[in-house]
Amino acid sequence: MSLSTIFLILAFIAFVLAAVGWGYKKTNLLAIGLALWVLSILITQVHLG
């Protein structure tokens, strides 16, 4: 399982938690999910070396 796949799974979990209305203090779960999703895309497109 690659790192980008792990980030996609975490983003999916964040989106599901935001959809059901769960929140942690004032943390915006939609923003966290979006950031993880974009990070997974960037990891797959950046080639080191």
C-alpha positions in Angstrom: 0.0 0.0 0.0 1.5 3.3 -1.1 1.6 6.5 0.8 -0.8 8.2 -1.6 -3.3 5.4 -1.0 -3.1 5.9 2.7 -3.7 9.6 2.3 -6.7 8.8 0.1 -8.2 6.5 2.7 -7.7 9.1 5.4 -9.3 11.7 3.2 -12.3 9.5 2.6 -12.7 8.9 6.4 -12.5 12.7 7.0 -15.2 13.3 4.3 -17.5 10.6 5.8 -17.0 12.1 9.3 -17.8 15.5 8.1 -20.9 14.2 6.2 -22.4 12.6 9.4 -21.8 15.8 11.3 -19.0 14.7 13.6 -16.5 17.4 14.6 -13.5 17.9 16.8 -13.5 21.3 18.5 -13.4 23.8 15.7 -11.5 21.6 13.2 -13.0 21.7 9.7 -13.0 18.1 8.5 -13.8 19.1 4.9 -10.6 21.1 4.8 -8.6 18.2 6.2 -10.1 15.8 3.7 -9.4 18.1 0.8 -5.8 18.7 2.0 -5.2 15.0 2.3 -6.7 14.4 -1.2 -4.5 17.0 -2.8 -1.5 15.7 -1.0 -2.1 12.2 -2.3 -2.3 13.7 -5.9 0.9 15.6 -5.4 2.8 12.6 -4.1 1.9 10.5 -7.1 3.0 13.3 -9.5 6.2 14.3 -7.9 9.1 12.1 -8.9 12.1 12.2 -6.7 15.4 11.6 -8.4 
